[in-house]
Amino acid sequence: MKGEVNEVKGQVMQTIATLMTTAFGLIAALAWNETIKAFISQLFPTGSGLTGLVVYAILVTVIAVVATILIGRAIAKPAVQEVRIVE
């Protein structure tokens, strides 16, 4: 019974850590969102709202794809090589 309690406690702590990490990630993403929007508004004059939005959407998409690929490579498990012992 005590083992089950410790397991549940560990799962709760892991979930809380995941939620906190996700929250900080969201805060960072919102900060970058504002930074990129300000950068795009500097590049394009006020009258080109649609062009700025399209450039913004493309830029954010490219950043998301590159980040996803890099994160995937960083956490990918190396291939397991089978070893056979022959006598």
GIURQUI-V426146 format. One record per pair of residues at least 6 apart in sequence whose C-alpha atoms are under 6 Angstrom apart, sorted by the first residue. I is the first residue (numbers start at 1). GAP is how many residues later the second one is. Records with the same first field share a line. If there is no record, write none. Layout:
BEGIN
I->GAP, GAP
END
This chain:
BEGIN
none
END
